[in-house]
Amino acid sequence: MYPQPSKSCCHSGFLSLQPGADLCQFNRAQVVHHALSNHLYSKEAQLMQVVLPCLLDLLPVLERAPGRPSRQPPSAVPSDKVLRLVLTHMEPEHQLALRRVYAKNLPAFVERLGIQIARHLKRLQRVIVGYLEVYDGPEETARLAMLETLKRTIQHAWPRMTCRLAVLLQALLRLMWDTVTDRSLTPEPVTAALLQGATECLLLLDRCSHGQVKVLLQGVQHSCQDDRLKECLRKVEEEPVESFIPTEPKREY
């Protein structure tokens, strides 16, 4: 029987202070990983806010453990296994507090996998689009985190983005329209952050598709009545077409 860590003892800071070699001794890292993975089935947002960062701290240790094969199928790589389970839980989740926790931690998972995030694009795209569609309250925590997730995904998996342009472009334009027509209590800085994040995603998509976003947006700016939205679209249309230069994956080793 594996021990079940309490909320206090599995704090991310505790793991981050432990030397990797110590965690690998006597299979401790595997034991902690198994115990934390059991908590991924929890519906408690407060608990998940602790478990997910802990797993992110633990994954680099597991993947460089002595004796671990250098090449493994995706089904056996801990980062892939955890992300696959997280995305499976995210997709049907309706509890806003839990959606926010998942969304806030997702960019770090994308960074952890780097270019290997391409293995998960089909489900990740569904999650991103689904979360962008749902109003998340005045702070828009989940939507902002999903825009960050999309930006990092484009940067790492840019060769796979062209075939997804139509779906992603529609989701981003719908988000921008919802944002500028929002009559709720969303603060202006949050509205500006949403528009900026969506615009940055459009710019990245345009660069990695060699200007295809500009083609798809032709005529949209002229039919738009909102000045803020027109300004965002203008930035995309006036951006020079250039070859996309991917960023270096920021992975821990």
Sine and cosine of phi, psi and omega as CSV:
sin_phi,cos_phi,sin_psi,cos_psi,sin_omega,cos_omega
0.00,0.00,0.78,-0.63,0.01,-1.00
-1.00,0.10,0.61,-0.79,0.02,-1.00
-0.93,0.37,0.54,-0.84,0.05,-1.00
-0.98,-0.22,0.93,-0.37,-0.06,-1.00
-0.94,0.35,0.56,-0.83,0.09,-1.00
-0.98,0.19,0.18,-0.98,0.00,-1.00
-0.88,0.48,-0.57,0.82,-0.07,-1.00
-0.98,0.22,-0.64,0.77,-0.12,-0.99
-0.98,0.19,-0.29,0.96,0.00,-1.00
-0.98,-0.19,0.46,0.89,0.04,-1.00
-0.90,0.43,0.63,-0.78,-0.09,-1.00
-0.84,0.54,-0.60,0.80,-0.01,-1.00
-0.88,0.48,-0.56,0.83,0.02,-1.00
-0.88,0.47,-0.74,0.67,-0.02,-1.00
-0.93,0.37,-0.63,0.77,-0.06,-1.00
-0.91,0.41,-0.36,0.93,0.01,-1.00
-1.00,0.02,-0.15,0.99,-0.01,-1.00
-1.00,0.05,0.78,-0.63,0.07,-1.00
-0.86,0.51,0.65,-0.76,-0.03,-1.00
-0.84,0.54,-0.62,0.79,-0.02,-1.00
-0.89,0.47,-0.61,0.79,0.02,-1.00
-0.91,0.41,-0.66,0.76,-0.01,-1.00
-0.93,0.38,-0.49,0.87,-0.02,-1.00
-0.98,0.20,-0.34,0.94,0.00,-1.00
-0.92,0.40,0.66,-0.75,0.05,-1.00
0.82,0.58,0.45,0.89,0.07,-1.00
0.91,0.42,0.44,0.90,-0.05,-1.00
-0.88,0.48,-0.65,0.76,-0.03,-1.00
-0.87,0.50,-0.66,0.75,0.02,-1.00
-0.91,0.42,-0.63,0.78,0.01,-1.00
-0.90,0.44,-0.73,0.68,0.01,-1.00
-0.90,0.44,-0.66,0.75,0.01,-1.00
-0.87,0.49,-0.69,0.73,0.00,-1.00
-0.89,0.45,-0.69,0.73,0.00,-1.00
-0.91,0.42,-0.68,0.73,0.02,-1.00
-0.91,0.41,-0.64,0.77,-0.03,-1.00
-0.88,0.48,-0.55,0.84,0.05,-1.00
-0.88,0.48,-0.52,0.85,-0.02,-1.00
-0.97,0.24,-0.19,0.98,0.03,-1.00
-0.91,0.42,-0.26,0.97,0.02,-1.00
-1.00,0.00,0.00,1.00,-0.02,-1.00
-0.95,0.32,0.46,-0.89,0.09,-1.00
-0.95,-0.30,0.21,0.98,0.02,-1.00
-1.00,-0.03,0.92,-0.40,-0.03,-1.00
-0.88,0.48,-0.64,0.77,-0.04,-1.00
-0.90,0.43,-0.63,0.78,0.03,-1.00
-0.94,0.35,-0.67,0.75,-0.01,-1.00
-0.90,0.43,-0.51,0.86,0.02,-1.00
-0.91,0.42,-0.38,0.92,0.05,-1.00
-1.00,-0.02,-0.67,0.74,-0.12,-0.99
-0.92,0.39,-0.71,0.70,-0.09,-1.00
-0.89,0.45,-0.74,0.68,0.08,-1.00
-0.88,0.47,-0.56,0.83,0.05,-1.00
-0.88,0.48,-0.71,0.71,0.02,-1.00
-0.89,0.45,-0.64,0.77,0.03,-1.00
-0.88,0.47,-0.58,0.81,0.07,-1.00
-0.94,0.33,-0.55,0.84,-0.11,-0.99
-0.99,0.13,-0.51,0.86,-0.10,-0.99
-0.84,0.55,-0.71,0.71,0.03,-1.00
-0.87,0.50,-0.58,0.82,0.01,-1.00
-0.91,0.41,-0.71,0.70,0.00,-1.00
-0.88,0.47,-0.64,0.77,-0.14,-0.99
-0.99,0.15,-0.19,0.98,0.10,-0.99
-0.89,-0.45,0.31,0.95,0.00,-1.00
-0.90,0.44,0.61,-0.79,0.03,-1.00
-0.84,0.54,0.67,-0.74,0.04,-1.00
1.00,0.06,-0.09,1.00,0.01,-1.00
-0.98,0.17,0.74,-0.67,0.01,-1.00
-0.85,0.53,0.64,-0.77,-0.02,-1.00
-0.95,0.33,-0.50,0.86,0.02,-1.00
-0.86,-0.51,0.82,-0.57,-0.01,-1.00
-0.68,-0.74,0.45,-0.89,0.12,-0.99
-0.92,0.40,0.48,-0.88,-0.03,-1.00
-0.80,0.61,-0.54,0.84,-0.03,-1.00
-0.92,0.40,-0.28,0.96,-0.04,-1.00
-0.96,-0.27,-0.12,0.99,-0.02,-1.00
-0.99,0.13,0.84,-0.55,-0.07,-1.00
-0.81,0.59,-0.69,0.72,-0.01,-1.00
-0.87,0.49,-0.67,0.74,0.02,-1.00
-0.91,0.41,-0.67,0.74,-0.03,-1.00
-0.90,0.44,-0.69,0.72,-0.01,-1.00
-0.92,0.39,-0.72,0.70,-0.01,-1.00
-0.89,0.45,-0.64,0.77,0.01,-1.00
-0.86,0.51,-0.67,0.74,0.00,-1.00
-0.94,0.34,-0.65,0.76,0.02,-1.00
-0.88,0.48,-0.72,0.69,0.01,-1.00
-0.90,0.44,-0.60,0.80,0.04,-1.00
-0.88,0.48,-0.63,0.78,0.01,-1.00
-0.98,0.21,-0.54,0.84,-0.04,-1.00
-0.92,0.39,-0.66,0.75,-0.18,-0.98
-0.84,0.54,-0.73,0.68,-0.02,-1.00
-1.00,-0.05,0.02,1.00,-0.12,-0.99
-0.93,0.37,0.74,-0.67,0.00,-1.00
-0.91,-0.41,-0.23,0.97,-0.01,-1.00
-0.96,0.29,0.90,-0.43,-0.11,-0.99
-0.86,0.51,-0.67,0.74,-0.03,-1.00
-0.88,0.48,-0.65,0.76,0.01,-1.00
-0.95,0.30,-0.60,0.80,0.07,-1.00
-0.86,0.51,-0.65,0.76,0.01,-1.00
-0.90,0.44,-0.66,0.75,0.00,-1.00
-0.90,0.43,-0.73,0.68,0.05,-1.00
-0.84,0.54,-0.75,0.66,-0.09,-1.00
-0.89,0.45,-0.66,0.75,-0.03,-1.00
-0.90,0.43,-0.48,0.88,-0.04,-1.00
-1.00,-0.06,-0.23,0.97,-0.08,-1.00
-0.91,0.42,-0.64,0.77,0.03,-1.00
-0.83,0.56,-0.59,0.81,0.00,-1.00
-0.92,0.38,-0.56,0.83,0.07,-1.00
-0.92,0.40,-0.64,0.77,0.04,-1.00
-0.89,0.46,-0.69,0.72,0.04,-1.00
-0.89,0.45,-0.62,0.79,-0.02,-1.00
-0.89,0.46,-0.66,0.75,-0.03,-1.00
-0.99,0.14,-0.45,0.90,-0.02,-1.00
0.88,0.47,-0.71,-0.70,-0.05,-1.00
-0.90,0.43,-0.36,0.93,0.02,-1.00
-0.93,0.36,-0.12,0.99,0.07,-1.00
-0.89,0.45,-0.32,0.95,0.04,-1.00
-0.86,0.52,-0.42,0.91,0.03,-1.00
-0.91,0.41,-0.36,0.93,-0.14,-0.99
-0.91,-0.42,0.21,0.98,-0.18,-0.98
-0.88,0.47,-0.61,0.80,-0.07,-1.00
-0.87,0.49,-0.78,0.63,0.00,-1.00
-0.96,0.28,-0.62,0.78,0.00,-1.00
-0.88,0.48,-0.65,0.76,0.04,-1.00
-0.87,0.49,-0.69,0.73,0.01,-1.00
-0.88,0.48,-0.66,0.75,0.01,-1.00
-0.91,0.41,-0.73,0.68,-0.01,-1.00
-0.86,0.50,-0.77,0.64,-0.02,-1.00
-0.88,0.47,-0.69,0.73,-0.01,-1.00
-0.89,0.46,-0.65,0.76,-0.02,-1.00
-0.96,0.27,-0.54,0.84,0.04,-1.00
-0.92,0.38,-0.38,0.93,-0.04,-1.00
-0.98,0.20,-0.32,0.95,-0.19,-0.98
-0.96,-0.28,0.83,-0.56,0.10,-0.99
-0.88,0.47,0.71,-0.70,-0.17,-0.98
-0.91,-0.42,0.25,0.97,-0.06,-1.00
0.99,-0.11,0.12,-0.99,-0.12,-0.99
-0.83,0.56,-0.53,0.85,-0.04,-1.00
-1.00,0.09,-0.26,0.96,0.04,-1.00
0.75,0.67,0.70,0.72,-0.06,-1.00
-0.86,0.51,-0.75,0.66,-0.08,-1.00
-0.92,0.38,-0.69,0.73,-0.01,-1.00
-0.90,0.44,-0.69,0.72,0.02,-1.00
-0.89,0.45,-0.65,0.76,0.03,-1.00
-0.92,0.40,-0.56,0.83,0.01,-1.00
-0.94,0.34,-0.57,0.82,0.09,-1.00
-0.90,0.43,-0.65,0.76,0.06,-1.00
-0.91,0.43,-0.66,0.76,0.06,-1.00
-0.87,0.50,-0.70,0.72,-0.01,-1.00
-0.90,0.43,-0.66,0.75,0.02,-1.00
-0.87,0.50,-0.72,0.70,-0.02,-1.00
-0.93,0.36,-0.57,0.82,0.03,-1.00
-0.91,0.43,-0.69,0.73,0.03,-1.00
-0.88,0.47,-0.68,0.73,-0.03,-1.00
-0.89,0.45,-0.59,0.81,-0.04,-1.00
-1.00,0.03,-0.61,0.79,-0.11,-0.99
-0.91,-0.42,0.58,0.81,-0.12,-0.99
-0.84,0.54,-0.53,0.85,0.00,-1.00
-0.91,0.41,-0.32,0.95,-0.04,-1.00
-0.99,-0.11,0.10,1.00,-0.12,-0.99
-1.00,0.07,-0.46,0.89,-0.10,-0.99
-0.85,0.52,-0.66,0.75,-0.02,-1.00
-0.96,0.29,-0.13,0.99,-0.01,-1.00
-0.94,-0.33,0.12,0.99,-0.09,-1.00
-0.84,0.55,-0.76,0.66,-0.12,-0.99
-0.85,0.52,-0.73,0.68,-0.04,-1.00
-0.92,0.40,-0.73,0.68,-0.04,-1.00
-0.93,0.37,-0.63,0.78,0.02,-1.00
-0.89,0.45,-0.68,0.73,0.03,-1.00
-0.88,0.47,-0.68,0.73,-0.01,-1.00
-0.90,0.43,-0.66,0.75,-0.01,-1.00
-0.93,0.36,-0.67,0.74,0.02,-1.00
-0.91,0.41,-0.62,0.79,0.03,-1.00
-0.91,0.43,-0.66,0.75,0.04,-1.00
-0.88,0.47,-0.71,0.70,-0.02,-1.00
-0.90,0.44,-0.64,0.77,0.04,-1.00
-0.91,0.41,-0.69,0.72,0.05,-1.00
-0.86,0.50,-0.61,0.79,-0.05,-1.00
-0.93,0.37,-0.72,0.70,-0.06,-1.00
-0.97,0.22,-0.33,0.94,0.03,-1.00
-0.98,-0.19,0.10,1.00,-0.03,-1.00
-0.92,0.39,0.79,-0.61,0.02,-1.00
-0.93,-0.38,0.33,0.94,-0.01,-1.00
-1.00,0.05,-0.31,-0.95,-0.05,-1.00
-1.00,-0.09,0.39,0.92,0.00,-1.00
-0.90,0.44,0.84,-0.55,-0.01,-1.00
-0.89,0.45,0.47,-0.88,-0.02,-1.00
-0.86,0.52,-0.65,0.76,0.04,-1.00
-0.87,0.50,-0.56,0.83,0.03,-1.00
-0.94,0.34,-0.68,0.73,0.06,-1.00
-0.85,0.52,-0.70,0.71,0.00,-1.00
-0.90,0.44,-0.63,0.78,0.00,-1.00
-0.92,0.40,-0.62,0.78,0.05,-1.00
-0.90,0.44,-0.72,0.69,0.01,-1.00
-0.90,0.43,-0.65,0.76,0.01,-1.00
-0.91,0.42,-0.70,0.71,0.00,-1.00
-0.89,0.46,-0.68,0.73,0.02,-1.00
-0.91,0.42,-0.65,0.76,0.02,-1.00
-0.89,0.45,-0.67,0.75,0.03,-1.00
-0.89,0.46,-0.61,0.79,0.06,-1.00
-0.91,0.42,-0.68,0.74,0.03,-1.00
-0.88,0.47,-0.67,0.75,0.02,-1.00
-0.89,0.45,-0.68,0.73,0.03,-1.00
-0.90,0.43,-0.67,0.74,0.03,-1.00
-0.90,0.44,-0.62,0.79,0.01,-1.00
-0.91,0.41,-0.65,0.76,-0.02,-1.00
-0.92,0.39,-0.70,0.71,-0.07,-1.00
-0.97,0.24,-0.23,0.97,0.05,-1.00
-0.96,-0.26,0.16,0.99,0.04,-1.00
0.84,0.55,0.72,0.70,0.13,-0.99
1.00,-0.02,0.12,0.99,-0.03,-1.00
-0.92,0.39,-0.50,0.86,0.03,-1.00
-0.89,0.45,-0.64,0.77,0.05,-1.00
-0.85,0.53,-0.67,0.74,0.00,-1.00
-0.89,0.45,-0.71,0.71,-0.02,-1.00
-0.93,0.37,-0.44,0.90,-0.02,-1.00
-1.00,0.00,-0.01,1.00,-0.03,-1.00
-0.84,0.55,0.80,-0.60,0.02,-1.00
1.00,0.01,-0.34,0.94,-0.04,-1.00
-0.92,0.39,-0.67,0.74,-0.04,-1.00
-0.88,0.47,-0.63,0.77,-0.05,-1.00
-0.95,0.32,-0.43,0.90,0.01,-1.00
-1.00,-0.03,-0.06,1.00,-0.03,-1.00
-1.00,0.09,0.68,-0.73,-0.04,-1.00
-0.98,-0.19,-0.29,0.96,-0.06,-1.00
-1.00,0.01,0.79,-0.62,-0.07,-1.00
-0.90,0.43,-0.62,0.79,-0.02,-1.00
-0.91,0.41,-0.67,0.74,0.01,-1.00
-0.93,0.37,-0.63,0.78,0.04,-1.00
-0.88,0.47,-0.61,0.79,0.02,-1.00
-0.91,0.41,-0.65,0.76,0.04,-1.00
-0.89,0.45,-0.70,0.71,-0.01,-1.00
-0.92,0.38,-0.55,0.83,0.03,-1.00
-0.89,0.45,-0.64,0.77,0.02,-1.00
-0.86,0.51,-0.63,0.78,-0.01,-1.00
-0.94,0.33,-0.70,0.71,-0.05,-1.00
-0.92,0.39,-0.50,0.87,-0.03,-1.00
-1.00,-0.02,-0.10,0.99,0.02,-1.00
-0.93,0.38,0.78,-0.63,0.03,-1.00
-0.88,0.47,0.63,-0.78,0.07,-1.00
-0.97,0.26,0.83,-0.55,-0.01,-1.00
-0.56,-0.83,0.33,-0.94,0.03,-1.00
-0.93,0.38,0.62,-0.79,-0.03,-1.00
-0.98,0.22,0.77,-0.64,0.05,-1.00
-0.96,-0.29,0.96,-0.27,-0.06,-1.00
-0.92,0.39,0.47,-0.88,0.07,-1.00
-0.99,0.12,0.40,-0.92,0.07,-1.00
-0.96,0.29,0.74,-0.67,0.05,-1.00
-0.85,0.52,0.73,-0.69,0.00,-1.00
-0.99,-0.12,0.97,0.24,-0.02,-1.00
-0.98,-0.21,0.45,-0.89,0.03,-1.00
-1.00,-0.08,0.69,-0.72,0.05,-1.00
-0.76,-0.65,0.00,0.00,0.00,0.00
